[in-house]
Amino acid sequence: MRAAVFLLPLLLPCAARALEPLPDSALAKVSGRDGMRFNLSNFSMSGNAVLRYTTPDGSGSIGIGRLSASRSDNVDAPFADPYRLDVISGGPGRADIVNIAMPRNLLGREAWQMAFDLDVIDSGIAVQAGSVTIKDLVYYGGGIQWSTPIDGDGLAFGIATRMEIGSVALQPNGRFDAGGALVLSDLRIGAATEDGSAPSAPWRLAGIGSQAGIFNARTDAAGNASLHIGIGWPDAGAAAPAGTLQIGNISFRSDAGNVDLGSSRIGAIQLQYLDIRFRP
């Protein structure tokens, strides 16, 4: 990792000098970029923290929290395939881009287990909205980018992913109640393939340089504020990248028995434009 922030004094037999901050003119001449490589060996976390969005008038909120997560490791080579964090140039007149690249994980040994709870509060009434439990989530490359948008305020982002998931369980009565759940098993998400086979490359849903995503707050003409997340249109004459979603099995599980709905597959998905607003 390289960073040019301070000048160190020469070690000469003279009076010691303090660290001196570099002026902006000197920093502007630095051509190198910062970066680091890291891994998450023996990673696990759990807690009671809740990420909550509250409406501007304070009458209601949506909470996502009590996250628990852990990851298995490739014990044969725990640091041979790290995450990569780099700050790269956005091009002439553009802000720098923070890029986090996921491990390629060619052997699929780095798998995630996680669960989180949902709740809704409206006019003082709190309702537990259930839990989501994810088992054997395996990423194969892809990553996340973010920067400042070309126009306006907010956070511009890019995302590409290829993943396989053992199962996703939507549990209305909580993560510890196995009596009722919608379970999606053997999921595969990635770039679409011509023959409809399992994906072998990440699917780019949004890109900083082309069809960027945006996360910001917007206020309409009446003064009503709302959270906004979206993905812009692709460049003129270009098509949005195609992805695929494959689900090995869909089933409803309950104490009364299971209902098996079989498998499902979407051969090609193109996300041309996305505009979601969370209104009060």
N, C-alpha and C positions, 0 to 999 in steps of 0.2 A: 504494500500500500504506500503510495507517495502523496505527500502533501507539502506545499510550499507556504508556510505561514509565518515562520520566524527565522531571523538570521542568527546563527550561533557565532559568538565572537571567536577569533583565532586564539589558540592557546599559546600566547607569547608572554614573556616575562614583563608584563605591564599590569596596570591596575585593571581589576576585573570589571567587565561591563555587563549590564543587564541585557536580557533578550530584547530585541528591537522588532516591533511589528513592521511588516512590509507594507508599503503604500499600494493603493489600488493599481497604479500604473505598472508596478513590478509584477503584481499578481496576474495582470492581464497578459503578460508575456509568457507565462508558464504554458508550455504546450502539452505536458503530460496530463493524464487523467487519473483520478483516484479509483481504487478498486480493492477488493478483498475476496478471499475464498474462505468458506467456513462449512462446518457440518454440525449435525445435531445428535451426536452420539449419546445414547441412553436418555433421550429427551422424553419428559413427561410433565404434565401440568394439570392442575385442577384448582378450583376455587369457587367462590360465591359472587364474583364480580358480574355485573349486568350492564350491557351496553343498551342505553335507553334513548329512544327518540320521543320527545314530548311535543305535543301540538303547541303552536304559538300562544293560544289562549289558556294553556295549562289544564285543559279539561280531560285530556286523555294521553296515553302513551303506549308504545310497543317496546317490549324488552326482549333481548336475546342474551342469555348468560348462563352462568354455572357451567362453563365449558370445562370438559375434561378431554385431554388429548395425550397420546403417546405414540412413539414411532419405534418400530423394530429396525435393526441395523444389519448391514452386510458385515458380519463379524470377520470375514476373511480379508476384507480391505475396507475398513471403516472410513478412511479419509481419502480414498482414491478417486471418488466421484462427488466432489463437494458442490454446495450451492455457490453461485458466483454473483457478487454485487459489484457493479461498475457504474461510474458516472461517465457518460459518453456525450459527445457533442451533438446538439440538435440540428446543426447546420447553420448557414448564414442567417443572422437575424433571429434565431430561435434559441430558446432557453435550453440548458443542458438537460439530459434525460437520465433518471435513475433507473437502472436495469437490474432486475433480480432474475437470474436464470436458474431453473430447477435442475437437480441432478438428472443425468440421462437414465440412470437406474436400469441398465440393460438387463440385469438378471432379475429385476423385480423383487429384490429382497428388502427394500426400504418401504414398509407398509405402515399406514396410519390407522389408528383407532380413535374415534372421538364421539362425543355426545354433547348436546346442549339443549336447554329448555327455552320455551317461548311463553310469554305472558302478555296480556292486554289489560290496561287500566282505563276505565271510562267513567267519568263523573263519580270518582271515588270507589268504584266497584272493580276489584281485581279478579281476573279470570286466568287460571293457568291453562295455556293453550296447547299443552303437550310437550313432547320431546322428539328430537331427531337423533337417532343412533346410526353411526356410520362405521362399518367394519371393513378392514383390509382395503383401504384406499391407497392405491399405488400410482404415483405420478411417473411419467416417462418423458422428461424434458418439458419444453415450454417455459413460460415465465411471465413476469409482470413488469411493466414499465409505467413510470409516471413523470409528469412534468407540468409546467404551467400551460394553459390553453393559449392558442393564437389570439383569440378574441375573448374578452370578458374575464370574469373571475372564476375561481374554482380549481379543480384538479383534473388535468387531462391524463388519461391512462390508456395502456394497451395491455392485452392479455392473450396468451396462447397456451393451450393445454392439450395434453393427451393423458388420459387416466383410465384406470380400471378400478372398479369398486366391487368388493365381495357382496355387500348388501347395504341398503339404506332403509331404515325402519322409521315410519312416521307413527308415533305412539301417542294417541290422544290422552291417555291416562298416566303418562309419565314413563321415563326410561326404565323404571324398575317393575312396571306392570306389563307382563308378557301376554296378558289376556286379550288384547286387541291391538292390531297394528296393520298398516299397509306396508308391505315389504317388497322392495324392488331388488332383485338379485342379479349378480353377474352383469354389471353395467360396463360398457365400453364407450368412451367419448374421445374423438380425435378427428383428424382430417379425413374427409370422405375418400373412399377408394373406388376405382372404376368397376371392380368386380364385386363390390359389396362385402368384401372380407373385413376382418377386424382392422381397425386403424393402426398404422405404423408410424405416423407422424403427428405432431401437434396441430390442432385447429386454431387458427388465428381469428379470434372473435373481434378484436379491435387492435389498432396499431397507432402509435403516436404519429408517425409520418403519413399514414394513410388510414382514413376511417377511424379517427381517434374517438375514444370514449371520453365522457365528461361527467364529473360529479360536482354539483354546486347547489346553491340555494337561489331560488328565483322568486321575484315578487311581481304579481300581475298588476293590471291597471287599477284594480280596486284596493291595492295595498295588502293583498293576502300572500303571505310567504309560504313556500313549500320547498321540500327537498326534491332534488331532481337528479336522475341518473339516466344517461343516454349514450348512444353510439351513433356517430354521424353517418351520412350517406357515403358510399365509396366514391373515389375520384371519378370524374366524368369519363365515360368509355370503359371503365373497369368494373369487374364483377366482384362481389363480396366473396371471400374464401368459403368453400363448402366444407361442412363438417358432418359427422355421422353420430347417431345415438343408437346404441344397441342394448336391449334389456333381455337378459336370458329368461327371467321369470317375474311375473307380477302376481301377487297373492294377497288376500285378506286373511288374517289370522285372528281367531277369537276362541273363547272357551267352548263355544258351540261347535267349532270345527273350522276348517280352512276352505277358502274358495280360491281355486287356482285359475287364473286368467291366461296362462300361457306366456309366450314371449312376445316381444315387439321390437321393430327395427325401423328407423328412419334412415334411408340410404344417403340422403343429401339434404343438409339444412344450410340455407344462406341467410345470414342476418343482415338485411339491407339497411335497416334503420330501427333504432330503439329510442323510445321517449317515455320514461316512467316518472310520474310526479306523485309524491306523498302529500296529499292535501290535508289541512286540519279539518 
